[in-house]
Amino acid sequence: MLDEQNTPLNSDLRRELDTMREDIRLYVKARLRKSQKRTDRSISRLEDRTEALEKRLDGLDAERRLTEYRIHSDTEQMLDGLLQEVRVIADRLEGKPA
């Protein structure tokens, strides 16, 4: 007799427990999805920042190379001018006409 009375009660409790488990499973699944989206957005932002920094570094590297070339060219022209002036002075000291 007690078994017959407990069966509906156990059945109701089992259904309620199953419903709670399903609710918890769906809740956890939704929270994980939300968390994954936040993580993906953060990673995407970091990748964007990294890409922007890489572009800036590439630009700075190109600018550095151009600056080095200009410095080399300007130095070479300045030295050529100085060499020409030294030759003119040397020619005058030797008494050669300019």
MODELLER restraints for C-alpha pairs under 7 A, 6 or more apart:
rsr = mdl.restraints
at = mdl.atoms
rsr.add(forms.Gaussian(group=physical.xy_distance, feature=features.Distance(at['CA:88:A'], at['CA:98:A']), mean=6.79, stdev=0.5))
rsr.add(forms.Gaussian(group=physical.xy_distance, feature=features.Distance(at['CA:91:A'], at['CA:98:A']), mean=6.99, stdev=0.5))
